[in-house]
């Protein structure tokens, strides 16, 4: 069996899918994307395909080594995301070839269901009471929300109070038996983050995500030492090497993205590394159905897994949603806030290829917003 063809598809709302076909007709799907740079990742997949076409798809680990290290210049989000989607597709092919789900090939399941959370609020959280009530009524036991919109270089008293008020509103709806995670999105400086974290502590967030920008990870040891709230990071880290210093800093939750951090192969290694530090795995995934399917396969086989992000109803999904490109929604039917383990081979989903090809004819050009302070200077989105 050899890899015969690799295609990419730019599909709304902001996703990129890849399709890997073998010469005997086995097809694997992956989701290689950097949100806002999908076209660039598609070009990277095309370049990497020069090596993969004609190769045995079952040699996943060898291909991963060549794809990530075979070029003199390595790393970065574009390359690692291209590799991630191809890696997902190869695992899908291997599972279909052996008639087994990926979690079985990773050593077998350690759980029968995976806890998932729902997004509420968006970039500027509003109407939280109604949105969280809706998710609770749908059975979810955890939600995540952005802490704030554009934030001053040093958060004002009003901005700090607004963050606390939003989380307090969430806690009022959720009660003591459900969880809220809070995403700082790198919008706070370390000094502001330290102040806000202390004020959030009585509201008992499950974790605070990206308290500082990833390029400021050297500041995490001080934040961890000062914070009574568990800290999480990792959506903009792309390898074990990049996770090592933040794990050394003492983060509680590692958040690699299966479509950014080298795919199933590398994220399972990141999870094992995190386990040696007593850190938990909560894969980042505000993306499409293939990325989520890959994430769930890892979650079923990972002992130190905590909770899974998923994008159904997320504020980014304007023109399509999680179920728009799958034939059977059953793998993503969440009950009591849980995704339940199935035994379908590969990634466990059936992609609606006709819908994907039709959507690709329209494509998309999604870009994240560029925010500015009142004085016209740039601020983090």
C-alpha positions in Angstrom: 0.0 0.0 0.0 1.3 3.4 -1.0 0.1 7.0 -0.6 -1.3 8.0 -4.0 -2.8 11.4 -3.6 -3.0 14.3 -1.1 -5.6 17.1 -1.4 -6.5 20.1 0.8 -9.9 21.8 1.1 -10.5 25.4 2.4 -13.9 25.2 4.1 -15.9 27.7 6.0 -16.0 29.0 8.6 -12.1 29.1 8.9 -10.9 25.5 8.5 -8.6 23.5 6.3 -9.0 19.8 5.7 -6.7 17.4 4.0 -7.5 14.1 2.3 -4.9 11.4 2.0 -5.7 8.5 -0.4 -3.8 5.3 -0.9 -3.4 3.3 -4.1 -5.9 0.7 -2.8 -8.5 3.2 -2.0 -8.2 3.8 1.8 -8.8 7.4 2.6 -7.7 9.3 5.7 -8.7 12.8 6.8 -6.8 15.4 8.8 -7.3 19.1 9.7 -4.0 21.1 9.2 -4.7 24.7 9.9 -3.5 27.9 11.4 -6.5 30.0 11.9 -6.1 33.1 9.8 -3.3 31.5 7.8 -5.1 28.5 6.3 -3.9 29.2 2.8 -0.2 29.2 3.9 -0.6 25.9 5.7 -2.2 24.5 2.5 1.0 25.4 0.6 3.1 23.7 3.3 1.0 20.5 3.0 1.6 20.6 -0.8 5.4 20.8 -0.2 5.4 18.0 2.3 3.3 15.9 0.0 6.3 15.7 -2.4 7.9 13.4 0.2 4.8 11.5 1.3 3.3 10.5 -2.1 4.6 7.0 -2.9 5.4 6.2 0.7 3.9 3.4 2.9 1.2 5.2 5.0 1.6 2.8 7.9 5.1 4.1 8.8 3.7 7.1 10.8 6.5 7.6 13.2 9.2 7.5 10.5 7.2 10.0 8.4 6.8 12.3 11.4 10.6 12.3 11.9 11.2 13.2 8.2 8.4 15.8 7.9 9.5 17.6 11.1 13.3 17.2 10.9 14.1 16.4 7.3 14.4 20.1 6.4 17.3 22.2 7.8 14.9 24.8 9.1 12.4 23.4 11.5 9.4 24.2 13.6 6.9 27.0 13.8 3.2 27.0 13.6 2.8 26.6 9.8 5.1 23.6 9.5 3.9 21.9 12.7 0.2 22.4 11.7 0.8 21.0 8.2 2.5 18.0 9.8 -0.4 17.7 12.4 -3.1 17.4 9.7 -1.1 14.9 7.7 -0.4 12.9 10.9 -4.1 12.8 11.8 -4.9 11.5 8.3 -2.2 8.8 8.5 -3.5 7.6 11.8 -7.0 7.5 10.2 -5.6 5.3 7.4 -3.8 3.0 9.8 -6.9 2.6 11.9 -9.1 1.8 8.9 -6.4 -0.6 7.6 -6.4 -2.6 10.8 -10.1 -2.1 11.5 -9.4 -0.4 14.9 -10.1 3.0 16.4 -7.0 5.1 17.0 -7.4 4.9 20.7 -6.9 1.1 20.5 -3.7 1.6 18.5 -2.4 4.0 21.2 -2.6 1.3 23.8 -6.3 1.0 24.5 -8.9 3.2 26.2 -8.4 4.3 29.8 -12.0 5.8 30.0 -15.4 5.2 28.4 -16.3 8.8 28.1 -14.6 12.2 27.8 -15.8 15.3 29.5 -16.3 18.3 27.2 -17.0 22.0 27.7 -19.0 24.6 25.8 -17.9 28.1 24.8 -19.9 31.1 26.0 -19.5 34.8 25.6 -17.1 35.2 22.7 -14.4 37.9 22.5 -16.4 40.4 24.6 -18.5 38.3 26.9 -22.1 39.5 27.2 -25.5 37.9 28.0 -23.6 35.3 29.9 -26.5 34.3 32.2 -28.7 33.3 29.2 -25.9 31.6 27.3 -24.7 29.6 30.3 -28.2 28.6 31.3 -28.7 27.2 27.8 -25.5 25.1 28.1 -26.5 23.8 31.5 -29.9 22.8 30.2 -28.1 21.0 27.3 -26.3 18.9 29.9 -22.8 20.5 30.0 -21.1 20.6 33.3 -18.4 23.1 32.3 -18.1 26.2 30.2 -15.2 28.4 29.1 -15.3 32.2 28.5 -12.9 34.9 27.5 -12.1 37.1 30.4 -12.2 40.4 28.6 -12.1 42.3 25.3 -9.3 44.8 24.6 -7.5 45.5 27.8 -5.3 48.4 28.9 -1.5 47.8 29.2 -2.1 47.9 33.0 -5.7 46.8 33.6 -7.8 49.6 35.2 -9.9 49.1 38.3 -13.0 49.0 36.1 -11.5 46.4 33.7 -10.5 44.2 36.6 -13.9 44.5 38.2 -15.6 43.7 34.9 -13.6 40.4 34.6 -14.5 39.4 38.2 -18.2 40.4 37.6 -18.4 38.2 34.5 -16.9 35.2 36.2 -19.2 35.8 39.2 -22.2 35.8 36.9 -21.1 32.5 35.5 -20.6 31.0 38.9 -24.1 32.1 40.0 -25.6 30.1 37.1 -23.3 27.1 37.4 -23.4 26.7 41.1 -20.7 24.9 43.0 -20.9 21.6 41.2 -20.1 22.8 37.7 -16.9 24.4 36.3 -15.9 27.6 34.5 -12.6 28.1 32.8 -11.4 31.6 32.0 -9.3 32.5 28.9 -7.0 35.5 29.3 -6.0 35.0 25.7 -2.6 36.7 26.3 -4.4 40.0 26.6 -3.1 40.8 30.1 0.4 41.7 31.1 2.0 39.7 33.9 1.3 42.4 36.5 -2.4 42.7 35.6 -2.7 39.0 35.4 -1.3 38.6 38.9 -3.8 41.1 40.2 -6.8 39.6 38.4 -5.9 36.0 39.4 -6.0 36.8 43.1 -9.4 38.4 42.7 -10.8 35.4 40.8 -9.7 32.9 43.3 -12.8 32.9 45.5 -14.9 32.1 42.4 -12.9 28.9 41.9 -12.2 28.8 38.2 -11.2 25.3 36.9 -8.2 27.0 35.3 -7.1 30.3 33.7 -5.8 29.9 30.2 -2.9 31.9 28.6 -2.3 34.3 31.6 0.5 35.8 29.5 1.6 35.5 25.9 3.5 32.4 24.9 6.7 34.5 24.2 6.5 35.6 27.8 6.5 32.0 29.2 9.7 32.9 31.2 7.3 34.9 33.5 5.2 31.9 34.3 7.2 30.7 37.3 6.4 33.9 39.2 2.7 33.8 38.2 2.4 30.1 39.2 4.0 30.9 42.6 1.6 33.8 43.1 -1.6 32.4 41.7 -4.2 30.5 43.8 -5.9 29.6 40.5 -4.5 26.7 38.3 -2.9 28.0 35.2 -3.1 26.5 31.7 -1.3 27.2 28.5 -0.3 25.6 25.2 -2.5 26.4 22.2 0.5 28.4 20.8 3.2 25.9 21.6 4.0 23.3 19.0 6.3 20.7 20.4 7.6 18.8 23.5 10.6 21.2 23.5 8.3 24.2 23.8 6.2 22.6 26.5 9.2 21.7 28.6 9.8 25.2 30.1 6.1 25.8 30.9 5.9 22.4 32.6 9.0 23.3 34.5 7.3 26.6 35.5 4.5 24.6 37.2 1.5 25.0 34.9 -1.4 22.8 36.0 -2.9 22.1 32.6 -1.2 21.6 29.2 -3.3 22.6 26.2 -1.7 21.4 22.9 -3.8 21.6 19.8 -4.0 18.4 17.7 -4.1 20.6 14.6 -1.0 22.7 15.6 1.3 20.6 17.8 2.4 17.9 15.4 -0.9 15.9 15.4 -1.7 12.7 17.3 1.9 11.5 17.4 3.3 14.6 19.1 0.4 15.4 21.4 0.5 11.9 22.9 4.2 12.5 23.7 3.4 15.9 25.2 0.7 14.3 27.4 3.3 11.8 28.7 5.7 14.5 29.4 3.0 16.5 31.2 2.2 13.4 33.3 5.7 13.4 34.7 5.1 16.9 36.1 1.6 16.1 37.5 0.0 18.3 34.8 -3.3 17.5 33.1 -4.1 17.4 29.4 -6.9 19.6 28.1 -6.5 19.8 24.3 -7.2 23.1 22.6 -9.8 22.6 19.8 -12.0 25.5 18.7 -11.9 23.9 15.2 -13.7 21.4 13.0 -14.9 17.8 13.3 -11.6 16.2 12.2 -9.5 18.0 14.8 -12.1 17.2 17.5 -12.2 13.5 16.4 -8.4 13.3 16.7 -8.5 15.0 20.1 -11.1 12.6 21.4 -9.1 9.6 20.3 -6.1 10.9 22.3 -8.3 11.7 25.3 -9.7 8.1 25.4 -6.2 6.8 25.7 -4.6 9.4 28.0 -4.5 8.8 31.7 -3.8 12.4 32.7 -6.6 13.9 30.6 -8.8 16.6 32.1 -11.4 18.0 29.7 -11.9 18.6 26.0 -12.7 21.8 24.2 -15.2 21.6 21.3 -16.6 24.2 18.9 -20.3 23.5 18.6 -22.0 26.9 18.6 -18.7 28.9 19.2 -18.7 32.5 18.1 -16.4 31.8 15.2 -18.8 29.4 13.4 -20.8 31.8 11.2 -21.1 29.9 7.9 -20.7 26.2 9.1 -20.6 24.4 12.4 -19.1 21.2 13.9 -21.6 18.9 12.2 -21.6 20.5 8.7 -19.1 18.1 7.2 -19.8 14.8 8.8 -22.3 12.1 7.7 -23.2 10.8 11.1 -23.3 13.2 14.1 -23.3 10.4 16.7 -19.6 10.7 17.6 -20.3 14.3 18.6 -23.6 13.6 20.5 -22.8 14.9 23.9 -24.9 13.6 26.8 -24.5 15.0 30.4 -21.5 16.9 29.1 -19.7 13.8 27.9 -18.6 12.4 24.5 -18.9 8.6 24.6 -16.3 6.2 23.2 -17.1 4.4 20.0 -15.3 1.6 18.1 -15.4 2.9 14.6 -12.0 2.5 12.9 -9.5 5.3 12.5 -10.7 8.7 13.8 -14.2 7.3 14.2 -16.0 9.7 11.9 -17.2 9.7 8.3 -16.5 12.9 6.5 -19.1 14.1 4.0 -16.8 14.4 1.1 -19.5 15.9 -1.2 -20.1 18.7 1.4 -16.4 19.3 1.8 -15.8 19.6 -2.0 -18.8 21.9 -2.4 -17.6 24.1 0.5 -14.1 24.3 -0.9 -15.5 25.8 -4.1 -16.5 28.8 -2.0 -13.6 28.6 0.5 -13.0 31.4 3.0 -10.5 34.1 3.8 -10.9 34.3 7.6 -8.6 36.6 9.5 -8.6 37.4 13.2 -9.4 41.0 14.1 -6.7 43.6 14.7 -7.5 45.5 17.9 -6.2 49.0 18.9 -6.2 51.0 22.1 -8.0 54.3 22.2 -4.7 56.1 21.4 -4.4 54.1 18.1 -1.7 51.7 19.3 -1.9 48.0 18.8 -3.3 45.7 21.4 -3.6 41.9 21.7 -6.6 40.2 20.3 
